[in-house]
């Protein structure tokens, strides 16, 4: 019994010594770095589409006793479109989860590839937001960004981000369609036309929006190809020459975040348009509902698109649609 007691005591002492050693190791904190440092995060998600922003948060800091920040800049490999800028405010999150900005410098106009902020406040740490508006010149290309900061000590740091692939697709939001009025949809033009206008653009009309309330038939809001059987376009006389047959595939639960602007983190990308097979699809889609959608392929094989139904109005016989389009 005494031997067992001594054995257990010895084991307990060894564990205590081991735990003490681990605690001592954990308490060893390396000295803080005082030189100028920087880091970047990309804040935007999903495909990078022409006309949208790429948003970054650029953080830079050095020890206060060592000096202060003088300037920060970003150089893009492809000049951004109008509206590209870097904020002259640094942000923190308050107790309510809101971002609060404090002005720390002067934002200079973007010149070509370079966007810059000169610090006017005596600060040694800051996080600035950079917004790059994706230009047409970047469509289908890759873009990179060189972030850099300088301090009063003469130090300079850089941080490279990318490359980021820019999508080939186009996008247009919130087009109003109304039965017997603006109801003719052109994927090529990304536009909605009246019957009179459609008659002058017959070779570009891909879909007709209709609303029909028919007893015993779930018709309601529909997207129908002009080349479909007339039974899918009751009481409708098409303008002369409007006769293209567009392939259509209904989707019920594909809420692309760019188009829907809802909480769903789902995005349609170029690859989705390349892989979708619409060969055996019909040329009509009936009973479309809010937050549903339809894949379409134009009769000439030039475009595929996803038409999203943002909202419907039965009384007004109308809907609001948004479209992503991909050139084949």
C-alpha positions as CSV (number, residue, x, y, z in Angstrom):
1,X,0.0,0.0,0.0
2,X,2.8,2.3,0.9
3,X,4.5,1.5,-2.4
4,X,1.4,2.3,-4.3
5,X,1.0,5.6,-2.4
6,X,4.6,6.6,-3.2
7,X,4.1,5.6,-6.9
8,X,0.9,7.7,-7.2
9,X,2.5,10.6,-5.4
10,X,5.5,10.5,-7.7
11,X,3.2,10.3,-10.8
12,X,1.1,13.3,-9.5
13,X,4.3,15.3,-8.9
14,X,5.5,14.6,-12.4
15,X,2.2,15.8,-13.9
16,X,2.3,19.0,-11.8
17,X,5.9,19.7,-13.0
18,X,4.9,18.9,-16.6
19,X,1.8,21.3,-16.4
20,X,4.0,24.0,-14.8
21,X,6.5,23.6,-17.6
22,X,3.7,23.9,-20.2
23,X,2.3,27.0,-18.6
24,X,5.8,28.6,-18.5
25,X,6.2,27.8,-22.2
26,X,2.8,29.3,-23.0
27,X,3.6,32.5,-21.1
28,X,6.6,33.2,-23.3
29,X,5.4,36.0,-25.7
30,X,7.6,37.0,-28.5
31,X,8.5,40.7,-28.7
32,X,6.1,42.8,-30.7
33,X,7.3,43.8,-34.2
34,X,7.7,47.5,-34.5
35,X,8.5,47.9,-38.2
36,X,5.9,48.9,-40.9
37,X,3.6,45.9,-41.7
38,X,0.5,45.4,-43.9
39,X,-2.2,43.0,-44.8
40,X,-5.2,42.8,-47.2
41,X,-8.5,41.0,-47.3
42,X,-11.0,40.8,-50.2
43,X,-14.5,41.6,-49.0
44,X,-16.7,40.9,-52.0
45,X,-17.9,37.3,-52.9
46,X,-19.1,35.6,-56.0
47,X,-18.2,36.0,-59.7
48,X,-16.4,39.3,-60.6
49,X,-18.8,40.9,-63.1
50,X,-18.1,44.0,-65.3
51,X,-19.7,47.0,-63.7
52,X,-19.6,45.6,-60.2
53,X,-17.1,46.4,-57.4
54,X,-14.2,44.4,-56.1
55,X,-13.9,45.6,-52.5
56,X,-10.7,45.2,-50.4
57,X,-9.7,46.2,-46.8
58,X,-6.1,47.3,-46.6
59,X,-4.5,47.4,-43.1
60,X,-1.1,48.9,-42.3
61,X,0.6,49.7,-39.0
62,X,3.9,50.4,-37.3
63,X,4.8,51.1,-33.7
64,X,3.7,54.6,-32.6
65,X,7.2,55.4,-31.2
66,X,8.7,54.5,-34.5
67,X,6.8,56.9,-36.7
68,X,3.5,57.5,-38.5
69,X,1.8,56.6,-41.8
70,X,2.3,58.9,-44.7
71,X,0.5,57.3,-47.7
72,X,-1.3,54.2,-49.0
73,X,-1.9,53.3,-52.6
74,X,-3.2,50.5,-54.9
75,X,-2.0,49.8,-58.4
76,X,-4.3,47.7,-60.6
77,X,-3.0,45.7,-63.5
78,X,-6.0,47.0,-65.6
79,X,-7.3,50.6,-64.9
80,X,-10.6,50.6,-63.1
81,X,-13.8,52.1,-64.5
82,X,-15.1,55.4,-63.3
83,X,-15.9,55.3,-59.6
84,X,-12.8,53.4,-58.6
85,X,-11.5,54.9,-55.3
86,X,-9.9,54.4,-51.9
87,X,-11.7,55.7,-48.9
88,X,-9.9,58.3,-46.7
89,X,-11.6,56.8,-43.6
90,X,-10.4,54.1,-41.3
91,X,-13.2,51.9,-39.8
92,X,-13.9,50.2,-36.5
93,X,-17.0,48.2,-35.4
94,X,-19.0,49.6,-32.5
95,X,-20.9,47.7,-29.9
96,X,-23.9,47.5,-32.1
97,X,-22.0,45.8,-34.9
98,X,-22.0,49.0,-37.1
99,X,-19.0,50.2,-39.0
100,X,-17.9,53.6,-37.9
101,X,-15.5,55.6,-40.1
102,X,-13.0,58.2,-39.0
103,X,-11.3,60.5,-41.6
104,X,-7.6,60.1,-41.6
105,X,-6.4,61.5,-44.9
106,X,-7.0,63.0,-48.4
107,X,-8.2,60.7,-51.2
108,X,-6.6,61.6,-54.5
109,X,-8.4,61.1,-57.8
110,X,-7.6,57.7,-59.5
111,X,-5.0,58.3,-62.2
112,X,-4.8,55.4,-64.7
113,X,-3.9,52.3,-62.7
114,X,-3.1,54.1,-59.4
115,X,-5.4,55.1,-56.5
116,X,-3.9,56.8,-53.5
117,X,-4.6,58.3,-50.1
118,X,-2.3,60.8,-48.3
119,X,-2.6,60.7,-44.5
120,X,-3.3,64.0,-42.8
121,X,-3.9,62.7,-39.3
122,X,-1.1,61.6,-37.0
123,X,-1.7,57.9,-37.0
124,X,0.5,54.8,-37.0
125,X,-2.3,52.3,-37.8
126,X,-5.2,52.4,-40.3
127,X,-7.4,50.2,-42.4
128,X,-8.7,51.7,-45.7
129,X,-11.2,50.3,-48.1
130,X,-10.5,50.2,-51.8
131,X,-13.3,49.9,-54.4
132,X,-12.3,48.8,-57.9
133,X,-15.1,49.2,-60.5
134,X,-14.6,46.4,-63.0
135,X,-14.1,47.9,-66.5
136,X,-15.2,46.5,-69.8
137,X,-11.5,46.1,-70.7
138,X,-11.2,43.4,-68.0
139,X,-14.0,41.2,-69.3
140,X,-12.7,37.6,-69.5
141,X,-9.3,38.7,-68.3
142,X,-7.4,38.5,-65.0
143,X,-6.6,41.5,-62.8
144,X,-4.1,41.8,-60.0
145,X,-3.6,44.5,-57.4
146,X,-0.4,45.8,-55.7
147,X,-1.1,47.5,-52.3
148,X,1.6,49.6,-50.8
149,X,2.1,51.9,-47.8
150,X,4.9,54.3,-46.7
151,X,5.8,55.7,-43.3
152,X,7.6,58.7,-41.9
153,X,10.6,56.4,-41.3
154,X,11.0,56.0,-45.1
155,X,9.9,52.3,-44.9
156,X,7.7,50.9,-47.6
157,X,5.7,47.7,-47.6
158,X,3.7,46.0,-50.4
159,X,1.1,43.3,-50.6
160,X,0.0,41.6,-53.9
161,X,-3.6,40.4,-54.3
162,X,-4.9,38.2,-57.2
163,X,-5.0,37.3,-59.9
164,X,-8.8,37.5,-60.1
165,X,-10.7,36.2,-63.1
166,X,-13.2,38.6,-64.5
167,X,-16.4,36.9,-65.7
168,X,-17.4,37.0,-69.4
169,X,-21.1,37.2,-68.5
170,X,-23.3,40.3,-68.5
171,X,-26.0,41.3,-66.0
172,X,-29.0,43.5,-65.9
173,X,-31.3,44.0,-62.9
174,X,-35.0,44.9,-62.3
175,X,-36.6,45.1,-65.7
176,X,-40.4,45.5,-65.6
177,X,-42.5,43.2,-67.8
178,X,-46.2,43.7,-68.2
179,X,-48.7,41.5,-70.1
180,X,-50.0,43.2,-73.4
181,X,-47.6,46.1,-72.9
182,X,-43.8,45.8,-72.3
183,X,-43.7,42.0,-72.7
184,X,-41.2,41.2,-75.4
185,X,-37.8,40.2,-74.0
186,X,-34.5,40.4,-76.0
187,X,-31.6,38.4,-74.5
188,X,-29.3,40.0,-77.2
189,X,-30.2,43.5,-76.1
190,X,-30.9,42.7,-72.5
191,X,-34.0,44.8,-72.9
192,X,-37.8,44.6,-72.8
193,X,-39.9,46.0,-75.7
194,X,-43.6,46.7,-76.5
195,X,-45.2,45.0,-79.4
196,X,-44.7,48.0,-81.7
197,X,-41.0,48.1,-80.8
198,X,-40.7,44.3,-81.2
199,X,-42.0,44.5,-84.7
200,X,-38.9,46.5,-85.6
201,X,-36.5,44.1,-83.8
202,X,-38.1,40.7,-84.7
203,X,-34.8,39.0,-85.1
204,X,-33.9,39.9,-81.5
205,X,-37.0,38.8,-79.6
206,X,-36.4,35.6,-77.6
207,X,-39.2,35.5,-75.0
208,X,-42.7,36.8,-74.5
209,X,-44.0,37.4,-71.0
210,X,-47.7,36.6,-70.4
211,X,-50.1,36.4,-67.6
212,X,-53.3,34.3,-68.0
213,X,-55.7,33.2,-65.3
214,X,-57.3,30.1,-66.8
215,X,-59.7,27.9,-64.7
216,X,-58.2,24.4,-64.2
217,X,-54.8,25.3,-65.7
218,X,-51.8,26.5,-63.8
219,X,-50.7,29.1,-66.4
220,X,-50.4,32.4,-64.5
221,X,-47.0,34.1,-65.1
222,X,-45.2,32.6,-68.1
223,X,-42.1,33.0,-70.3
224,X,-42.9,31.7,-73.7
225,X,-40.8,31.5,-76.9
226,X,-42.4,33.3,-79.9
227,X,-41.8,30.0,-81.8
228,X,-43.9,27.9,-79.3
229,X,-47.2,26.3,-80.2
230,X,-49.9,29.1,-80.2
231,X,-51.8,27.2,-77.4
232,X,-49.1,28.5,-75.0
233,X,-49.9,32.1,-76.1
234,X,-53.7,32.3,-75.8
235,X,-55.3,35.5,-77.1
236,X,-52.0,36.8,-78.3
237,X,-51.2,37.9,-81.8
238,X,-47.4,38.2,-82.3
239,X,-45.9,41.1,-84.3
240,X,-44.9,40.2,-87.8
241,X,-41.6,38.3,-88.0
242,X,-41.4,37.6,-84.2
243,X,-41.0,33.8,-84.4
244,X,-37.8,32.7,-82.8
245,X,-37.8,29.4,-80.8
246,X,-35.9,29.7,-77.6
247,X,-35.1,26.7,-75.3
248,X,-36.3,27.1,-71.7
249,X,-35.6,25.2,-68.5
250,X,-37.5,26.2,-65.3
251,X,-35.7,26.4,-62.0
252,X,-37.4,26.7,-58.6
253,X,-34.7,27.1,-56.0
254,X,-31.8,28.9,-57.7
255,X,-31.7,32.3,-56.1
256,X,-28.5,33.9,-57.5
257,X,-27.4,36.5,-55.0
258,X,-26.4,39.0,-57.6
259,X,-29.9,38.8,-59.2
260,X,-32.0,38.2,-56.1
261,X,-30.1,40.3,-53.6
262,X,-31.4,38.1,-50.9
263,X,-29.5,36.2,-48.1
264,X,-28.7,33.2,-50.2
265,X,-25.0,32.8,-50.8
266,X,-25.4,31.2,-54.3
267,X,-23.9,32.6,-57.5
268,X,-24.2,31.6,-61.2
269,X,-20.8,31.7,-62.8
270,X,-19.5,31.5,-66.4
271,X,-18.9,27.7,-65.9
272,X,-22.5,27.1,-65.1
273,X,-23.5,28.6,-68.5
274,X,-20.9,26.5,-70.2
275,X,-22.0,23.2,-68.7
276,X,-25.8,23.6,-68.7
277,X,-27.4,21.3,-71.3
278,X,-30.6,22.7,-72.8
279,X,-30.7,20.5,-75.9
280,X,-34.0,18.7,-75.2
281,X,-35.7,21.6,-73.3
282,X,-39.2,22.9,-74.3
283,X,-39.7,26.4,-75.6
284,X,-42.1,27.6,-72.9
285,X,-42.2,27.9,-69.1
286,X,-45.6,28.3,-67.4
287,X,-46.6,29.1,-63.8
288,X,-43.5,31.1,-63.0
289,X,-43.4,32.3,-59.4
290,X,-41.5,34.9,-57.4
291,X,-37.9,33.7,-56.7
292,X,-38.1,31.1,-59.5
293,X,-36.1,31.4,-62.7
294,X,-35.4,29.9,-66.1
295,X,-32.3,29.0,-68.1
296,X,-32.7,29.9,-71.7
297,X,-30.7,29.4,-74.9
298,X,-31.4,31.7,-77.9
299,X,-32.4,30.2,-81.3
300,X,-29.2,31.3,-83.0
301,X,-27.1,29.7,-80.3
302,X,-25.3,33.0,-79.5
303,X,-26.4,33.3,-75.9
304,X,-27.4,31.5,-72.8
305,X,-29.0,33.3,-69.9
306,X,-30.7,32.9,-66.6
307,X,-33.9,34.9,-66.1
308,X,-34.7,35.4,-62.5
309,X,-38.2,36.4,-61.3
310,X,-37.7,39.0,-58.6
311,X,-41.5,39.6,-58.0
312,X,-44.9,39.0,-59.5
313,X,-48.1,41.0,-59.4
314,X,-51.3,39.1,-60.4
315,X,-53.6,42.1,-60.3
316,X,-51.2,44.1,-62.4
317,X,-50.4,41.2,-64.7
318,X,-46.8,42.1,-64.4
319,X,-43.4,41.0,-63.0
320,X,-39.9,42.2,-62.3
321,X,-37.1,40.2,-63.8
322,X,-33.3,40.3,-63.6
323,X,-31.0,38.5,-66.1
324,X,-27.5,37.1,-66.3
325,X,-26.3,36.5,-69.9
326,X,-23.3,34.6,-71.3
327,X,-22.1,34.8,-74.9
328,X,-21.3,31.4,-76.3
